[in-house]
Amino acid sequence: MNLDPDIAGKLLHGAVIPAHPLALTEVRKLDERRQRALTRYYCDAGAGGIAVGVHTTQFAIRDPRGGLFAPVLRLAMETALEWEQANNQRIIKVVGVCGATDQAVNEAAFAREVGYEIGLLSLAALREATTEQLIAHCRTVAEAIPLFGFYLQPAVGGRLLGYEFWRSFFEIENVVAVKIAPFNRYQTLDVIRALADSGRHNEIALYTGNDDNIVADLLTEFRLPNGVRLHFAGGLLGHWAVWTRRAVELLEAVKVCKARDGEGAFDLLARSAEVTDANAALFDVNNNFAGCIAGLHEILRRQGLMAGRWCIDPREDLSPGQLAEIDRVCRSYPQLNDDEFIAEKLGRWLS
């Protein structure tokens, strides 16, 4: 199963791929109008793709009692296709795939049928599996959809995945990208080394998911002992679900900096500290990420894209003190927001 060459090219060139949130009404039903508006926002902001059915979309959409999984995937796909046709451009459509093997294969097959091109494969449900069992699982899912590997940090449900796992994972033919998101430099380097040693570094795209280190990841050239030099092409990030227009500008600035042998790197590193500080507030680092989804919702609510912060679980909201932290970073770093861009287009997105 080969990935469409246009999509493969965009993936390797590097794109901003926001992790798509879920817009709900006050009674916690799908708010279709605002869900469409979010997708339109990401596309118009210049994002090269969207990722739906991932952690930021809330894994609880898979609860059959709510019946949200299929409608949410279809709605985002329909809206993205409308945008592609109107703008004569393609965007990368990524779907989150999780669960044990049967569930993961079913999710991948459904998403592929709907039109998603790549599956971001979470291994959180296989916490006790051996490396051999994990690789067998990945190979089976890869028969249903091209894979975006995913190293998810343990604090939000991931598991440790060492060099040996990643070295074997990159031998799976239908692997096209990997999102590195352990929020840990040592574990990030495990994946980098494994990709370099696999010999497939020219065909598998590296994407950062390290929301605590976004800019530094994008700027870094990894120089491996075998002579291979690796770069993160882009990012697939929950943080980029907000202030997306600025994220697109940031990635373009990084690409220009690299093309000009590091010109502007000091300014970008200053921006790195700002982004990380803002992320700490939005992702609720002080409370072990408990309010990470509600924090993103709060920004989108302020901008008018969401009607409220509501999550599927009524108990899920901002943590004590998180709102004050969000207020602080919004005051401290007004250059990070894209409020004006959204205000200009919000009426059309909501129509």
C-alpha positions in Angstrom: 0.0 0.0 0.0 1.8 3.1 -1.2 1.3 6.6 0.0 0.1 9.1 -2.5 3.2 10.8 -3.9 1.8 14.3 -3.4 1.1 13.6 0.3 4.5 11.8 0.7 6.2 14.9 -0.7 4.4 17.3 1.6 5.2 15.1 4.6 8.9 15.0 3.8 9.1 18.7 3.0 7.7 19.5 6.4 4.3 20.7 7.6 2.4 22.1 10.5 -0.1 19.4 11.5 -2.4 20.5 14.4 -3.9 17.8 16.6 -7.6 18.5 16.0 -9.7 19.3 19.1 -13.4 18.3 19.6 -16.0 21.1 19.7 -18.9 20.3 21.9 -22.1 22.1 23.0 -22.9 22.8 26.6 -24.8 19.5 26.8 -21.7 17.8 25.4 -23.0 16.9 22.0 -21.0 17.4 18.9 -21.1 21.1 17.8 -20.9 20.4 14.0 -20.8 24.1 13.0 -17.8 24.9 15.3 -16.1 21.5 14.5 -16.2 22.5 10.8 -14.9 26.0 11.7 -11.9 24.5 13.4 -11.0 22.5 10.4 -11.4 25.5 8.1 -9.2 27.5 10.5 -6.3 25.1 10.3 -6.5 24.9 6.5 -6.7 28.6 6.0 -4.0 29.2 8.5 -1.6 27.3 6.2 -1.4 24.0 8.1 -0.1 21.3 5.9 -2.3 18.7 7.5 -4.7 17.8 10.3 -4.7 14.9 12.8 -8.1 13.7 13.9 -9.0 11.1 16.5 -5.9 11.7 18.5 -5.4 12.6 22.1 -6.4 16.2 21.6 -9.6 15.0 19.9 -10.3 13.0 23.1 -9.9 9.3 23.1 -13.4 9.0 24.6 -14.9 9.6 21.2 -14.4 5.9 20.8 -17.0 5.1 23.5 -19.8 3.4 21.6 -22.4 5.0 23.9 -21.5 8.4 22.5 -21.2 7.4 18.9 -18.8 10.2 18.1 -15.9 8.4 16.4 -17.3 8.0 12.9 -19.1 11.4 12.8 -16.1 13.3 13.9 -13.8 11.6 11.4 -16.3 12.1 8.6 -17.0 15.7 9.4 -13.3 16.7 9.4 -12.7 14.7 6.1 -15.7 16.4 4.4 -14.6 19.8 5.4 -11.0 19.2 4.4 -12.0 17.9 1.0 -14.2 21.0 0.5 -11.2 23.2 1.3 -8.9 21.2 -1.0 -11.3 21.5 -3.9 -11.9 25.2 -3.4 -8.2 26.0 -3.0 -6.7 23.4 -5.4 -4.3 22.2 -2.7 -3.8 19.0 -0.9 -3.4 18.6 2.9 -2.2 15.6 4.9 -5.1 13.8 6.6 -3.9 11.8 9.6 -6.1 9.7 11.8 -5.4 8.5 15.3 -5.4 4.7 15.6 -5.3 3.0 19.0 -6.4 -0.1 21.0 -5.5 -3.8 20.7 -4.9 -5.2 17.3 -8.5 -5.9 16.3 -9.6 -2.4 17.3 -6.6 -0.7 15.7 -7.1 -2.6 12.4 -10.9 -1.8 12.4 -10.2 1.9 13.1 -7.5 2.0 10.4 -9.7 0.3 7.8 -12.6 2.6 8.5 -10.4 5.7 8.4 -8.8 4.6 5.1 -12.3 4.0 3.6 -13.4 7.5 4.7 -10.2 9.1 3.1 -7.5 9.4 5.7 -4.1 8.7 4.3 -1.9 7.9 7.3 -2.6 6.4 10.8 -0.9 7.8 13.9 -0.5 4.6 15.8 -0.7 4.7 19.6 0.6 1.8 21.5 -0.7 2.9 24.9 -3.1 0.0 25.1 -0.3 -2.6 24.8 1.5 -1.6 28.0 2.6 -5.2 28.9 3.5 -6.4 25.4 7.0 -7.4 24.5 8.9 -5.7 21.7 8.2 -8.7 19.4 4.5 -8.5 20.2 4.5 -4.7 19.6 6.2 -5.1 16.2 3.7 -7.9 15.2 0.9 -5.5 16.1 2.4 -2.7 14.1 2.9 -4.9 11.0 -0.7 -6.0 11.1 -2.0 -2.5 11.3 0.3 -1.3 8.6 -1.5 -3.7 6.2 -4.6 -1.5 6.6 -3.0 2.0 6.5 0.4 3.7 6.1 1.8 4.3 9.6 2.9 7.4 11.4 4.9 6.0 14.4 4.2 7.6 17.7 6.4 7.8 20.9 3.9 9.2 23.4 5.1 10.4 26.8 4.2 8.1 29.7 2.6 11.0 31.6 -0.4 11.0 29.3 -0.7 7.3 28.8 2.3 6.3 26.7 4.9 3.6 27.4 8.7 3.4 27.1 9.9 2.3 23.7 13.6 1.7 23.4 16.1 1.8 20.5 15.5 -1.9 19.7 11.8 -1.3 19.2 12.3 1.6 16.9 15.0 -0.1 14.9 12.6 -3.0 14.2 9.7 -0.6 13.6 11.5 1.3 10.8 11.9 -2.0 8.9 8.1 -2.1 8.4 7.7 -1.1 4.7 4.5 0.9 5.2 6.0 3.2 7.9 6.1 6.7 6.4 6.7 9.0 9.4 7.3 9.1 13.1 6.1 11.6 15.8 8.6 11.8 18.6 6.8 13.0 21.7 8.3 11.4 24.9 9.2 14.9 26.3 12.6 13.5 27.0 15.9 14.2 25.2 17.4 10.7 25.8 14.3 8.9 24.5 14.1 11.3 21.5 17.7 10.4 20.6 16.8 6.7 20.7 14.4 7.2 17.9 16.8 9.4 15.9 19.6 6.8 16.2 17.2 4.0 15.2 16.1 5.8 12.1 19.6 6.7 11.0 20.7 3.1 11.5 17.7 1.8 9.5 18.9 3.4 6.3 15.4 4.7 5.6 16.1 8.3 6.8 15.4 9.7 3.3 11.9 8.1 3.1 10.5 8.3 6.7 9.7 11.8 7.9 10.6 13.0 11.4 8.0 15.1 13.2 8.3 16.6 16.6 5.6 16.0 19.2 7.8 17.3 22.0 5.6 20.3 22.9 8.1 21.3 25.6 10.9 21.7 23.0 9.3 22.5 19.7 11.6 25.1 18.2 14.8 23.5 19.4 13.7 20.2 17.8 13.0 22.0 14.5 16.3 23.8 14.5 18.6 20.9 15.5 20.7 19.0 13.0 21.4 15.5 14.4 24.8 14.4 13.2 25.2 10.6 13.5 28.4 8.7 13.6 27.5 6.8 10.4 27.5 10.2 8.5 23.7 10.5 8.4 22.3 14.0 9.2 18.7 14.2 10.3 16.3 17.0 10.8 12.7 17.2 12.0 10.7 18.1 9.0 7.8 19.5 10.9 5.5 18.9 13.9 2.3 17.1 14.7 1.4 18.9 17.9 -1.5 19.5 20.3 0.1 22.9 21.0 -0.4 23.8 17.3 -4.1 23.3 17.7 -4.0 27.0 18.9 -2.3 30.0 17.4 -1.8 27.9 14.3 -1.1 30.8 11.9 1.9 31.7 14.1 3.0 28.1 14.1 3.1 28.1 10.3 5.1 31.3 10.3 7.5 29.8 12.8 8.1 26.7 10.8 8.8 28.8 7.7 11.2 30.9 9.7 13.1 27.8 10.8 13.3 26.6 7.2 14.7 30.0 6.1 17.2 29.9 9.0 18.5 26.5 8.0 18.8 27.6 4.3 20.8 30.6 5.4 23.3 28.6 7.6 21.8 29.6 10.9 20.9 33.2 10.2 18.3 34.2 12.8 18.9 31.2 15.1 19.3 33.4 18.2 15.9 35.0 17.7 14.3 31.6 17.1 15.9 30.3 20.3 14.4 33.2 22.2 11.0 32.3 20.6 11.7 28.7 21.8 11.7 29.8 25.4 8.5 31.8 24.9 6.7 28.9 23.2 7.8 26.5 26.0 6.6 28.8 28.7 3.2 29.2 27.0 2.9 25.5 26.5 3.5 24.9 30.2 0.4 26.9 31.0 -1.8 25.5 28.2 -0.7 21.9 28.9 -1.0 22.3 32.7 2.5 21.1 33.5 2.0 22.1 37.2 -0.7 19.4 37.5 1.0 16.7 35.4 -0.9 17.7 32.2 -4.4 17.1 33.8 -5.8 20.2 32.1 -4.0 19.9 28.8 -7.1 19.6 26.6 -9.1 22.2 28.5 -6.2 24.6 28.3 -6.3 24.5 24.5 -10.1 24.8 24.6 -9.8 27.9 26.7 -7.7 29.7 24.0 -10.2 28.6 21.2 -13.1 29.8 23.4 -11.5 33.2 23.8 -11.0 33.4 20.1 -14.6 32.5 19.3 -13.9 29.2 17.6 -15.4 27.2 20.5 -18.4 28.1 22.5 -16.9 26.7 25.7 -14.2 24.5 27.2 -16.5 21.4 27.6 -14.9 18.0 27.3 -16.7 14.7 27.0 -15.9 13.9 30.7 -17.6 16.6 32.8 -14.8 16.3 35.3 -12.2 17.3 32.8 -11.6 21.0 33.0 -8.8 23.5 33.9 -6.8 22.7 37.0 -6.7 25.1 40.0 -4.4 27.9 39.1 -4.2 27.1 35.4 -6.5 29.9 34.3 -4.1 32.4 35.9 -1.2 30.9 34.2 -3.0 31.1 30.8 -3.7 34.7 31.5 -0.1 35.3 32.4 1.4 33.8 29.2 -1.2 35.6 27.0 -0.1 38.9 28.5 3.5 38.1 28.3 3.6 36.9 24.7 1.0 38.6 22.6 3.2 37.9 19.6 2.3 34.2 19.8 -1.4 34.7 19.2 -3.2 34.9 15.9 -6.3 36.6 17.3 -6.5 39.2 14.5 -6.2 36.5 11.8 -9.1 34.6 13.4 -11.3 37.7 13.9 -11.1 38.5 10.2 -12.3 35.1 9.1 -14.4 33.7 11.9 -17.7 34.6 10.4 -17.0 32.8 7.2 -15.7 29.7 9.0 -18.9 29.6 11.1 -21.2 30.0 8.2 
